[in-house]
Each structure stands twice: as C-alpha cells, then as structure tokens.
Amino acid sequence: MFTKLVSKYKKFKIINHKKPKKICSCYNISNHDIMDAINNGCRGINDIRKTTKAGTACGKCNASLEYEVYKALKK
C-alpha cells in the first residue's frame, strides 16, 4: 500500500512540476526567482530590479521581465 502511494506521489510531482523559465541570462534569474521576490515584498518592476538585478545589465530581458512581473502581480 505504501509503495503505491509513493508511486502515485512521484507521478503527481513530475506532472505538476513546472520547470523554471529563464528570464535574465546575465544574472541567471528565472520566473521562480521573480515570484520569490514578490512573495518577499517586492511590489513592482523597480523593486524586482533592485532585489534580483534582472534587467539591469544588457537589457534584453526587460520585456519578458515586465510581463512576468505583470502576470505575478495580477494574481
């Protein structure tokens, strides 16, 4: 019985685990890092930039960063 439960849990975990999406390559920041920053008190794009440094180097990720922050704060 216990092995069946463990097996079901492993399948459930694999199916429901969302792989992190890299947002900023310069600082290796993922959408999970952005969510963590928001959960720790960041309330806007400037707070995210100060906390994670995402979007502050080359700038290529700014559109993706802004979209991820918008999605996260909309929830």
Residue pairs with C-beta under 8 A, 6 or more apart in sequence:
20 30
20 31
20 32
20 33
21 30
21 31
22 28
22 29
22 30
23 29
23 30
23 31
23 33
23 34
23 54
23 61
23 64
23 65
23 68
24 52
24 53
24 54
24 55
24 57
24 61
24 65
25 60
25 61
26 57
26 58
26 61
27 52
27 53
27 54
27 56
27 57
29 52
29 53
29 54
29 61
31 68
31 72
33 52
33 54
34 48
34 52
34 54
34 65
34 68
34 69
34 72
35 72
37 47
37 48
37 51
37 52
38 48
38 69
38 72
38 73
40 51
41 47
42 48
42 51
43 73
44 69
44 73
45 55
45 65
45 66
45 69
48 54
48 55
48 65
48 69
49 55
49 56
49 65
54 61
54 65
55 61
55 62
55 65
